[in-house]
Amino acid sequence: MTDLDAVLADPRWSPRRGWHDDHRHHDGTPAYLPAMMQVRSEFEEFLQICDARGLRVSVLQLGMGECDASHEVWRARFSRVVTIDWRVCRVDDANPLPGTDTRSRAAISLAAAHAPYDVVFVDAGHSFVDVQHDYLSYGAMVRPGGIVALHDAIVRHAYPEVGVPRLVAELGLPVIGSEVGIAWTVVP
């Protein structure tokens, strides 16, 4: 994980830096400035699950946050990375593409052009309708034996609008962590 810490410490993300952990006391405020909006220990455990299954080739990240740091974190671990975000879309190290909503035809076409994936990491729209759409639409692009993961899987009372925990409960998915949570499932 020290390689990922180094990616997140890069000054090009300034004023953002580090993980959610480094900024959790500012969560929900303008001072919340992580480069990667993941809990480090939760993400580390998720990567260990991916590694144990031999999943290191391709990942589709839905939602990137306020800077490109998470795309670079995935690039440090996977050979092919596609990111779709309202702000910008990225494919590996190619020039950035215009951002788009994950529900758009353009987003689905971009993702499908690079499928199948070892991993789809859903962290874009957080309403129940959004996350259900992303789970169904993009989960279908994961190869057998690959993983679909959902971030923000734990109920946090400060964020009642987040519908991820409801979908996680309906699907009966296991959850990593106890702070924000990553739910995951293996595609048969």
N, C-alpha and C positions, 0 to 999 in steps of 0.2 A: 504493500500500500504506500510505501514511501515514494514510489514513482508517481503515484496519483497525487500525493501531497505536493510534490514538486510542481506538477502541472497546475494545481490550484493556487500555488504561491507565485505564479508568474505575474510580474507587474503589469502585463498588458490587460489584465482583468480589472485593474484598479478603477474605482475604489473597492471593488469586490475582491474577496480572497477567501480561501479555505472552504470549509464545510458548514453545513447548518449548525453543527455543534459549536463552532466558533462564534456564532451570532444568535444562538437560540434565545438569549435573554432579550433580544430586540425583535423577536418574531412578531409579525403583525404591525410593525412600525416602520417608518421610513429609514431607520438606522439598520434594518435587517439587510445585510449586504454580502451574503455568501456567494462565492463563485459557483458552488455546487450545492444545490438545495436538498442534499441527502444527509442523513445521519451517517457518519463515517462507519460506525460499527455495523449498522444495518446493511449498508452498501457492501462492506467487506464480506459479510456473511453471504450476501446474494452472489457476489463474484465467486466465492468458494463453491457454492452450489453449481454455478455455471462451469467452473473449472473441473469439478468432479464428474460432470457429464460430458466433458470434452467440447464445450461450447465456447469457441474462441474465434470463430470465423466471421460471422455477420450479425449485426445488431441494428434494429430500427428503434430509434428513440423518438417518442412523441412528446413534444414539449421540451424546451431547453432552458427556459428562464431568461434572465436579463443579459447574459453574455454567453459567448461560445465555449466557455470552459467545460461544460459537461460533454459537449461533442468531442473535445480533445481528450477528456478522461476516457471515454469509450474508445477513442482511437489508440490510446496507449495499451488497450487490452484486446481489441478485435481488429481483424484485417480489413473488414469493410463496415463502414458506419454510415447510416442514413439518418438524418435528423429532420423532423418536420415540426415547425414551430410557427406561430402566427407572425413572429418577428423576422425570421429568416429560415430557409431550408438549406441543408448542407449534405453533400455526398462526398465522403472521404475528405480529401484535401482540395477538391475542385473549388472553383469560385462559388461564392454564396449565390443561392437562388432566392427569388422573392418569397417572403413568408406567406403562409396560407393556413387556414383553419383545417384541422384534421378531418373534418366532415366534408371538405370540398372534393370535387372530382379530381382536381389537380393534385391534391395530396395523395389520394388513393392511387392515382396513376403513377406518381413518382415512386411511391412505396412498392407498387406491384412490379415496376420495371427492374427492381433490384432484388426481388424475392427469389427464393425463399430465404428466411432468416433463421439463425440459431436462436435469437432472443428478440422479442418485442417488449420494450419497456414503456408502459403507458403512464404519462405524467403531463398531459396537456389539459384539456377541459376537465374540471373536477365535479361537475354536476352529474347526477346519476345518469341522465340521458347521454351526456358526452362520453362518460367513461364506458358505458354499456356499448355505445356505437364503436368506440375505438377497440374495445376488447373483441367484439364480434368481427368487425371489418378487418382489422390488422392481425388479430390472432389467427385468422385463416391463412395468413402468409408465413406462418412458422412451420418449419419442416417437422416431420414426426420426430419426437425425442427432444425437440426444442422447448423453450420456455416462453410463456406470456407472463409478464409481471405488471403489477399495478402499484404505483406509489401512493402514499397518503392513505394507507389501508386501515389505520387505527382511528377510531372515533376520537376527535378532539373537540371538546365542547365549545371552544373559542371559534370553531369553523363549522357551524351547523350546515352550511351550504354544500359541503363536500359530500358527494354521494358515493365515493369509492367504498367506504366501509359497508354500505348497504349491498352493493354488488358482491363484495367479498363474502358477506354473510350468505347471500342467496346462492352463491356458487360453492360455498363451503371450502374456501381456499385456505391453506396454511399461511401464516403471517410471520415474517421475520421482524424482530424488534419489539419495543414497547413504547417508543416515543412517537414516531410518525408512521412507520411500518411499510414493508414491501410484501405484498401478497404475490403468490406465484403458483403456476400450474404447468405441468409437463403436457405437451401436445401428444396424444396417442398416435 
